[in-house]
């Protein structure tokens, strides 16, 4: 048995085992498997009683108000939501969520191609793709329309481009792919900026720094800036609201700040402990393996990005998009390590089988496939509950699960209150909510019930303004108690109580019918801003 740390096949011998006939069927097989798996998980989630996710409702409302940017995300996610709505509608979630499943398929294929670029065999690529296919974090993030579904696509495309450029530094197609991946990544999620920073630092700190002097590098930078320009211009015009939002969150107690050991533990748990033996040796090989010297920059990239995320107190799953690289490296390491030993190959095959058979144990923590009651029982049996990335009072369900419950019920409650008003009063009554989830649910689900436009001071709803509402007659959905509401309106009556047993604390409160706001929305809307 020849350890990979001491030697490997030549580039010619490794690449000779890869042909179009061997790679394409393998890539497409895992890609199709990924899409089928995501569709099946969504079907199970719907069967368990879950519905559309609060952020999906928000992205749909952003899609109905297309812009080059939003307070809390760049524009690509709104375009994704718009495409999904026009192609499939939002009522059939299995179809509506095909696009994030497709992003998962692309992630799988890029992982296989990265394993190939690292000198791996088809068997190594298969193990790497299996790792991504079964990792809970990717089953979760690619189970709903979101920015997180596409992050690993753009990030791994950029990594693949860099790995190929290490072999062919002047290949312009790879430079263009790098620029497009970085630019689209920035238009997808702001965290791509930190990946780009980490990549530049990794390049500068390793022999791969010669790439920074190539003509193609400046072409890639130009492409990146060109693609990122619309959102950058939007930020300038609106006085950098995303920076203001991030600063407000950082100075609040909203996000949980994990100590080093817990942050590291969260990385293991979101990928599942069973995957540790795959990605951790991959990181070690990239950093210390003699034969991995040509790709050392990839290992340094992971370490630098990990350090940046920890220093910034980022949420643990912000690192998720970089792990397909680690899976690919680990698979190359193990595939070469067991070469020449049939016993070792059998052991590696058994490990691959372990990744598959443990999915039923890990997936209920990642995707809501169990009804709320069964989920609570399952966590008790397993003596485990996921670490929450935000601070709040204890809840039976994790936030990601709870936020897929109760939106239609909320809109139905608001509809009953609204239609109970006299017709003359309905004509001048508006709806105000305390957060973007409630506002988005009413904006998307409310029109079929005859509800008027909704306003909120939360996130991008604040930028959209109060419309024509002054506050004279309002239905208000909020967590504020009656005493606090009396300070804002001449009169407020509790019409409904929101007490869902699985709802998050900020979704449990009141529906008021209020009259005569002391401060008109038209003149005091600035005081309603909540970037949080």
C-alpha positions as CSV (number, residue, x, y, z in Angstrom):
1,X,0.0,0.0,0.0
2,X,1.6,3.3,-1.1
3,X,0.7,6.3,1.1
4,X,-0.2,9.4,-0.9
5,X,2.0,11.5,1.3
6,X,5.1,9.8,0.0
7,X,4.2,9.5,-3.7
8,X,1.6,9.4,-6.4
9,X,1.0,8.5,-10.0
10,X,2.4,10.9,-12.6
11,X,0.1,13.5,-14.1
12,X,0.1,11.5,-17.3
13,X,-0.7,8.2,-15.6
14,X,-3.5,9.9,-13.5
15,X,-5.1,11.7,-16.4
16,X,-4.9,8.7,-18.7
17,X,-7.6,7.0,-16.6
18,X,-10.0,9.9,-17.2
19,X,-11.8,9.9,-20.5
20,X,-15.1,11.6,-21.6
21,X,-16.6,8.2,-21.5
22,X,-15.7,7.7,-17.8
23,X,-16.1,11.2,-16.3
24,X,-19.4,12.4,-17.9
25,X,-21.6,9.5,-16.9
26,X,-20.1,9.6,-13.4
27,X,-20.7,13.3,-13.0
28,X,-24.3,13.1,-14.4
29,X,-25.1,10.0,-12.3
30,X,-24.3,11.9,-9.0
31,X,-25.9,15.1,-10.3
32,X,-29.2,13.3,-11.0
33,X,-29.0,11.5,-7.7
34,X,-28.6,14.8,-6.0
35,X,-31.7,16.3,-7.7
36,X,-33.8,13.3,-6.9
37,X,-32.6,13.3,-3.3
38,X,-33.5,17.0,-2.8
39,X,-36.9,16.5,-4.5
40,X,-37.6,13.5,-2.2
41,X,-36.7,15.5,0.9
42,X,-39.0,18.3,-0.1
43,X,-41.8,15.9,-0.7
44,X,-41.2,14.4,2.8
45,X,-41.1,17.8,4.3
46,X,-44.5,18.7,2.8
47,X,-45.9,15.4,4.0
48,X,-44.6,16.2,7.5
49,X,-46.7,19.4,7.5
50,X,-44.1,22.0,6.6
51,X,-44.6,24.7,4.0
52,X,-42.8,27.6,2.3
53,X,-39.9,29.1,4.2
54,X,-40.1,32.6,5.5
55,X,-37.0,33.7,3.5
56,X,-38.5,32.2,0.3
57,X,-41.5,34.5,0.8
58,X,-39.2,37.4,1.3
59,X,-37.2,36.6,-1.8
60,X,-40.5,36.3,-3.8
61,X,-41.5,39.8,-2.6
62,X,-38.1,41.1,-3.6
63,X,-38.6,39.4,-7.0
64,X,-41.8,41.4,-7.4
65,X,-39.8,44.6,-6.7
66,X,-36.7,43.8,-8.8
67,X,-33.7,46.0,-8.0
68,X,-29.9,45.8,-8.3
69,X,-29.7,45.2,-4.6
70,X,-31.5,44.8,-1.3
71,X,-30.6,45.6,2.3
72,X,-29.7,42.0,3.3
73,X,-28.8,40.4,0.0
74,X,-27.6,41.1,-3.6
75,X,-30.0,40.6,-6.5
76,X,-29.4,37.1,-7.7
77,X,-31.6,35.4,-5.1
78,X,-34.5,37.5,-6.2
79,X,-33.9,36.5,-9.8
80,X,-33.8,32.9,-8.7
81,X,-37.1,33.3,-6.9
82,X,-38.6,35.0,-9.9
83,X,-37.5,32.3,-12.3
84,X,-38.8,29.6,-9.9
85,X,-42.2,31.3,-9.6
86,X,-42.6,31.8,-13.3
87,X,-41.5,28.3,-14.2
88,X,-43.3,26.4,-11.5
89,X,-45.3,28.7,-9.1
90,X,-44.6,28.7,-5.4
91,X,-47.5,26.5,-4.3
92,X,-45.9,23.3,-5.5
93,X,-42.8,23.2,-3.4
94,X,-41.2,20.2,-5.0
95,X,-41.2,22.0,-8.3
96,X,-40.5,25.5,-6.8
97,X,-37.3,24.1,-5.2
98,X,-35.9,22.5,-8.3
99,X,-33.5,25.3,-8.9
100,X,-31.7,24.9,-5.5
101,X,-31.6,21.2,-6.3
102,X,-30.0,22.0,-9.6
103,X,-27.5,24.1,-7.8
104,X,-26.7,21.1,-5.7
105,X,-26.2,19.0,-8.8
106,X,-23.7,21.6,-10.2
107,X,-21.9,21.5,-6.8
108,X,-21.6,17.8,-7.0
109,X,-20.2,17.9,-10.6
110,X,-17.7,20.6,-9.7
111,X,-16.6,18.5,-6.7
112,X,-15.8,15.6,-9.1
113,X,-14.0,17.9,-11.4
114,X,-11.9,19.3,-8.5
115,X,-11.0,15.8,-7.5
116,X,-9.8,15.2,-11.1
117,X,-7.8,18.5,-11.1
118,X,-6.1,17.3,-7.9
119,X,-4.9,14.2,-9.7
120,X,-7.6,11.9,-8.4
121,X,-9.0,8.8,-10.1
122,X,-12.7,8.3,-11.0
123,X,-13.0,6.3,-7.8
124,X,-11.7,9.4,-5.8
125,X,-14.2,11.6,-7.6
126,X,-17.0,9.3,-6.8
127,X,-16.1,9.3,-3.1
128,X,-15.8,13.1,-3.1
129,X,-19.2,13.5,-4.7
130,X,-20.7,11.0,-2.3
131,X,-19.4,13.0,0.6
132,X,-21.1,16.2,-0.7
133,X,-24.3,14.2,-1.6
134,X,-24.7,12.9,2.0
135,X,-23.4,15.9,4.0
136,X,-26.3,17.3,6.0
137,X,-25.4,20.9,5.5
138,X,-25.7,20.7,1.7
139,X,-29.0,18.7,2.0
140,X,-30.3,21.6,4.1
141,X,-29.0,24.6,2.2
142,X,-30.0,23.2,-1.2
143,X,-33.5,22.2,0.0
144,X,-35.0,25.7,-0.5
145,X,-34.6,28.8,-2.7
146,X,-31.8,30.8,-1.2
147,X,-28.4,32.4,-1.7
148,X,-26.8,29.5,0.2
149,X,-27.9,27.0,-2.4
150,X,-25.7,28.7,-5.1
151,X,-22.7,29.8,-2.9
152,X,-20.8,26.5,-3.4
153,X,-21.4,26.6,-7.1
154,X,-19.7,29.9,-7.6
155,X,-17.0,29.2,-5.0
156,X,-16.1,25.8,-6.3
157,X,-16.1,27.1,-9.9
158,X,-13.5,29.7,-8.8
159,X,-11.4,27.0,-7.0
160,X,-11.5,24.7,-10.0
161,X,-10.4,27.6,-12.2
162,X,-7.4,28.3,-9.9
163,X,-6.4,24.7,-9.8
164,X,-6.4,24.5,-13.6
165,X,-4.5,27.7,-13.9
166,X,-1.8,26.3,-11.7
167,X,-1.2,23.9,-14.6
168,X,-1.9,26.2,-17.5
169,X,-1.3,29.8,-16.2
170,X,-2.2,31.5,-19.4
171,X,-5.4,29.7,-20.3
172,X,-7.8,32.6,-20.7
173,X,-11.0,30.5,-20.5
174,X,-10.1,29.6,-16.9
175,X,-9.3,33.2,-16.1
176,X,-12.7,34.1,-17.4
177,X,-14.4,31.4,-15.4
178,X,-12.6,32.7,-12.3
179,X,-13.8,36.3,-13.0
180,X,-17.3,35.2,-13.7
181,X,-17.5,33.0,-10.6
182,X,-16.2,35.8,-8.3
183,X,-18.5,38.4,-9.8
184,X,-21.6,36.2,-9.7
185,X,-20.6,35.1,-6.3
186,X,-20.7,38.7,-5.1
187,X,-24.0,39.3,-6.8
188,X,-25.3,36.2,-4.9
189,X,-24.0,36.8,-1.4
190,X,-21.8,39.3,0.3
191,X,-19.7,36.6,2.0
192,X,-18.1,35.9,-1.4
193,X,-16.1,39.1,-0.7
194,X,-14.3,37.3,2.2
195,X,-13.6,34.2,0.1
196,X,-12.0,36.5,-2.6
197,X,-9.9,38.1,0.1
198,X,-8.9,34.7,1.5
199,X,-8.0,33.5,-2.0
200,X,-5.8,36.6,-2.7
201,X,-4.0,36.1,0.6
202,X,-3.5,32.4,-0.1
203,X,-2.1,33.1,-3.5
204,X,0.2,35.8,-2.1
205,X,1.5,33.5,0.6
206,X,2.3,30.5,-1.6
207,X,4.4,29.9,-4.7
208,X,1.1,30.3,-6.7
209,X,1.7,34.0,-6.3
210,X,3.0,34.1,-9.8
211,X,-0.6,33.9,-11.0
212,X,-1.1,37.4,-9.6
213,X,1.3,38.8,-12.2
214,X,-0.4,37.2,-15.2
215,X,-2.3,39.2,-17.7
216,X,-5.3,36.9,-17.2
217,X,-5.5,37.9,-13.5
218,X,-6.2,41.5,-14.5
219,X,-8.8,40.3,-17.0
220,X,-10.4,38.2,-14.2
221,X,-10.4,41.3,-11.9
222,X,-12.1,43.4,-14.6
223,X,-14.8,40.7,-15.2
224,X,-15.4,40.5,-11.4
225,X,-15.8,44.2,-11.1
226,X,-18.0,44.5,-14.1
227,X,-20.4,41.8,-12.8
228,X,-20.4,43.2,-9.3
229,X,-20.9,46.8,-10.4
230,X,-24.8,46.9,-10.4
231,X,-25.0,46.0,-6.8
232,X,-22.1,48.2,-5.9
233,X,-23.8,51.2,-7.6
234,X,-27.0,50.3,-5.8
235,X,-25.2,50.4,-2.5
236,X,-23.7,53.8,-3.3
237,X,-27.0,55.3,-4.3
238,X,-28.7,54.0,-1.1
239,X,-25.8,54.9,1.2
240,X,-24.5,51.4,1.8
241,X,-27.5,49.8,3.6
242,X,-25.9,46.4,3.6
243,X,-22.9,47.7,5.6
244,X,-25.3,49.4,8.0
245,X,-27.3,46.2,8.4
246,X,-24.1,44.1,9.0
247,X,-22.8,46.7,11.5
248,X,-26.2,46.8,13.4
249,X,-26.2,43.0,13.6
250,X,-22.6,42.8,14.8
251,X,-23.3,45.3,17.6
252,X,-26.4,43.5,18.7
253,X,-26.8,40.2,20.6
254,X,-28.7,38.6,17.7
255,X,-26.0,36.1,16.5
256,X,-24.6,33.6,18.8
257,X,-20.8,34.0,19.3
258,X,-19.2,30.6,19.5
259,X,-15.9,30.0,21.4
260,X,-13.2,28.3,19.3
261,X,-13.9,24.7,20.4
262,X,-17.6,25.2,19.8
263,X,-17.0,26.8,16.4
264,X,-14.9,23.8,15.4
265,X,-17.4,21.4,16.8
266,X,-20.1,23.2,14.8
267,X,-18.1,22.5,11.6
268,X,-18.0,18.8,12.4
269,X,-21.7,18.6,13.2
270,X,-23.0,20.5,10.2
271,X,-21.0,18.1,8.0
272,X,-21.8,15.1,10.3
273,X,-19.1,13.3,12.4
274,X,-19.1,10.5,9.8
275,X,-17.6,12.9,7.2
276,X,-14.8,14.0,9.4
277,X,-12.6,11.1,8.2
278,X,-13.1,12.4,4.7
279,X,-12.5,16.2,4.8
280,X,-10.0,16.6,7.6
281,X,-7.3,14.4,6.0
282,X,-8.0,16.3,2.8
283,X,-7.1,19.6,4.6
284,X,-4.1,18.0,6.2
285,X,-2.9,16.6,2.8
286,X,-3.3,20.0,1.1
287,X,-1.3,21.7,3.8
288,X,1.4,19.2,4.5
289,X,1.4,16.4,1.8
290,X,4.6,16.4,-0.3
291,X,2.7,15.4,-3.4
292,X,0.1,18.1,-2.8
293,X,2.7,20.9,-3.1
294,X,1.4,22.1,-6.4
295,X,-2.0,22.7,-4.8
296,X,-0.8,24.0,-1.5
297,X,-2.7,27.2,-2.1
298,X,-6.0,25.3,-1.7
299,X,-5.1,24.3,1.8
300,X,-4.0,27.7,2.7
301,X,-7.2,29.1,1.3
302,X,-9.2,27.0,3.7
303,X,-7.2,28.0,6.8
304,X,-7.3,31.7,5.9
305,X,-11.0,31.7,5.3
306,X,-11.6,29.7,8.5
307,X,-9.6,32.3,10.4
308,X,-11.5,35.2,8.8
309,X,-14.8,33.7,9.6
310,X,-13.9,33.0,13.2
311,X,-12.5,36.5,13.8
312,X,-15.7,38.0,12.3
313,X,-17.8,35.8,14.6
314,X,-19.6,34.5,11.5
315,X,-22.3,31.8,11.6
316,X,-20.8,28.3,11.5
317,X,-22.5,27.5,8.2
318,X,-20.9,30.4,6.4
319,X,-17.9,28.1,5.8
320,X,-20.0,25.4,4.2
321,X,-19.4,26.4,0.6
322,X,-15.7,25.7,0.9
323,X,-16.0,22.1,2.0
324,X,-16.5,20.4,-1.3
325,X,-12.8,21.3,-2.0
326,X,-11.9,19.5,1.3
327,X,-14.0,16.5,0.4
328,X,-12.3,16.3,-3.0
329,X,-8.8,16.5,-1.4
330,X,-9.7,13.9,1.2
331,X,-11.1,11.5,-1.5
332,X,-7.9,11.8,-3.5
333,X,-5.8,11.2,-0.5
334,X,-7.7,8.0,0.5
335,X,-8.0,6.6,-3.0
336,X,-4.3,6.8,-3.5
337,X,-3.6,5.5,0.0
338,X,-5.5,2.3,-0.6
339,X,-4.1,1.7,-4.1
340,X,-2.5,-1.7,-4.4
341,X,-4.3,-3.2,-1.3
342,X,-7.6,-5.0,-1.9
343,X,-8.2,-5.1,1.9
344,X,-7.8,-1.3,2.1
345,X,-10.0,-0.8,-0.9
346,X,-12.7,-2.9,0.8
347,X,-12.4,-0.8,3.9
348,X,-12.8,2.4,1.9
349,X,-15.8,0.9,0.2
350,X,-17.3,0.1,3.6
351,X,-16.7,3.7,4.6
352,X,-18.5,4.9,1.5
353,X,-21.4,2.7,2.5
354,X,-21.3,4.1,6.0
355,X,-21.8,7.6,4.6
356,X,-25.0,6.4,2.8
357,X,-26.5,4.3,5.6
358,X,-26.1,7.0,8.2
359,X,-28.1,9.6,6.2
360,X,-31.4,8.6,8.0
361,X,-29.7,9.5,11.3
362,X,-28.4,12.9,10.2
363,X,-30.9,14.2,7.7
364,X,-33.7,14.8,10.3
365,X,-31.5,17.4,11.9
366,X,-30.9,19.2,8.6
367,X,-34.2,19.0,6.7
368,X,-37.7,19.0,8.3
369,X,-38.7,15.5,7.2
370,X,-40.3,14.6,10.6
371,X,-43.4,16.3,11.8
372,X,-42.8,18.7,14.7
373,X,-43.9,16.2,17.3
374,X,-41.8,13.3,15.9
375,X,-38.8,15.6,15.6
376,X,-38.9,16.5,19.3
377,X,-39.1,12.8,20.1
378,X,-36.2,12.1,17.7
379,X,-33.9,14.7,19.4
380,X,-34.7,13.1,22.8
381,X,-33.9,9.6,21.5
382,X,-30.6,10.8,19.9
383,X,-29.7,13.1,22.9
384,X,-28.8,15.8,20.5
385,X,-30.1,19.1,19.1
386,X,-28.4,21.4,16.5
387,X,-26.5,24.5,17.7
388,X,-28.6,27.6,16.9
389,X,-26.7,30.3,15.1
390,X,-28.9,33.0,16.6
391,X,-29.7,33.7,20.3
392,X,-33.3,33.4,21.4
393,X,-35.4,31.8,24.1
394,X,-35.5,27.9,23.9
395,X,-37.9,26.6,21.3
396,X,-39.1,23.0,20.5
397,X,-37.9,23.3,16.9
398,X,-34.7,24.9,15.4
399,X,-35.4,28.2,13.7
400,X,-35.0,26.8,10.2
401,X,-37.8,24.3,10.8
402,X,-40.1,26.6,12.7
403,X,-39.8,29.2,9.9
404,X,-41.5,26.7,7.6
405,X,-44.7,26.6,9.7
406,X,-47.7,28.8,10.2
407,X,-47.5,31.4,7.4
408,X,-50.9,30.7,5.8
409,X,-52.4,30.5,9.3
410,X,-51.1,34.0,10.1
411,X,-52.4,35.4,6.8
412,X,-55.8,33.8,7.5
413,X,-55.9,35.4,11.0
414,X,-55.1,38.8,9.5
415,X,-57.7,38.3,6.8
416,X,-60.4,37.5,9.4
417,X,-59.6,40.7,11.3
418,X,-59.5,42.8,8.2
419,X,-62.8,41.5,6.8
420,X,-64.5,41.9,10.1
421,X,-64.1,45.6,9.8
422,X,-66.9,47.7,8.3
423,X,-66.5,48.1,4.5
424,X,-65.9,51.8,4.7
425,X,-63.2,51.3,7.3
426,X,-61.5,48.6,5.2
427,X,-60.9,51.1,2.4
428,X,-58.6,53.2,4.6
429,X,-57.0,50.4,6.7
430,X,-53.5,49.3,6.1
431,X,-51.4,46.5,7.6
432,X,-48.1,46.9,9.5
433,X,-45.9,44.1,10.7
434,X,-42.9,43.8,13.0
435,X,-40.7,41.7,10.8
436,X,-40.0,40.8,7.1
437,X,-41.3,37.3,7.5
438,X,-44.8,38.4,8.5
439,X,-44.8,41.2,5.9
440,X,-43.6,38.8,3.2
441,X,-46.3,36.2,4.0
442,X,-49.1,38.8,3.9
443,X,-47.6,40.4,0.7
444,X,-47.4,37.0,-1.1
445,X,-50.3,35.0,0.4
446,X,-52.6,38.0,1.2
447,X,-53.8,39.3,-2.3
448,X,-56.0,36.2,-3.0
449,X,-57.8,36.9,0.3
450,X,-58.4,40.5,-0.6
451,X,-55.8,42.0,1.8
452,X,-54.4,45.5,1.2
453,X,-50.6,46.1,0.8
454,X,-48.5,45.5,3.8
455,X,-45.7,47.7,5.2
456,X,-42.9,47.1,7.7
457,X,-39.8,48.8,9.0
458,X,-37.8,45.7,8.8
459,X,-35.0,45.1,6.3
460,X,-35.8,46.1,2.7
461,X,-39.5,46.7,3.6
462,X,-38.3,49.9,5.2
463,X,-36.7,51.1,1.9
464,X,-39.9,50.4,0.1
465,X,-41.6,52.9,2.4
466,X,-45.0,53.3,3.9
467,X,-46.9,53.8,0.7
468,X,-50.0,56.0,1.2
469,X,-50.5,54.9,4.8
470,X,-50.5,57.6,7.4
471,X,-51.4,55.4,10.4
472,X,-55.0,56.6,10.7
473,X,-56.4,53.0,10.5
474,X,-54.0,50.1,10.9
475,X,-54.0,46.4,11.5
476,X,-50.7,45.8,13.4
477,X,-48.9,42.5,13.8
478,X,-46.3,42.8,16.5
479,X,-44.9,41.3,19.7
480,X,-45.4,44.6,21.5
481,X,-47.8,44.4,24.5
482,X,-50.9,46.5,24.7
483,X,-49.3,49.0,27.0
484,X,-46.6,49.8,24.5
485,X,-49.1,50.1,21.6
486,X,-51.1,52.7,23.6
487,X,-48.0,55.0,23.4
488,X,-48.2,54.9,19.6
489,X,-51.9,55.0,18.8
490,X,-54.9,56.8,20.3
491,X,-56.6,53.4,20.6
492,X,-55.6,49.8,20.0
493,X,-57.7,46.7,20.4
494,X,-56.3,43.1,20.5
495,X,-58.1,41.2,17.8
496,X,-56.1,38.0,17.8
497,X,-53.3,36.3,19.8
498,X,-50.5,34.6,18.0
499,X,-49.5,31.6,20.1
500,X,-48.3,28.9,17.7
501,X,-46.7,26.1,19.8
502,X,-43.7,25.8,17.5
503,X,-43.4,29.4,16.4
504,X,-40.3,31.5,17.1
505,X,-40.5,34.1,19.9
506,X,-40.8,37.0,17.4
507,X,-43.7,35.3,15.7
508,X,-45.7,35.0,19.0
509,X,-47.6,38.2,19.8
510,X,-50.8,40.1,18.8
511,X,-52.9,41.3,15.9
512,X,-54.2,44.8,16.8
513,X,-56.8,47.0,15.2
514,X,-55.4,50.5,15.8
515,X,-56.6,54.1,15.2
516,X,-54.9,57.5,14.9
517,X,-51.2,57.0,15.1
518,X,-49.6,59.8,17.1
519,X,-46.7,60.1,14.5
520,X,-47.7,59.8,10.9
521,X,-45.8,57.3,8.8
522,X,-45.4,59.9,6.1
523,X,-43.4,62.3,8.4
524,X,-41.7,59.8,10.8
525,X,-41.0,56.8,8.7
526,X,-37.2,57.1,9.4
527,X,-37.9,56.1,13.0
528,X,-39.4,52.8,11.9
529,X,-36.1,51.5,10.4
530,X,-35.0,48.2,11.7
531,X,-31.9,46.7,10.0
532,X,-31.5,43.6,12.1
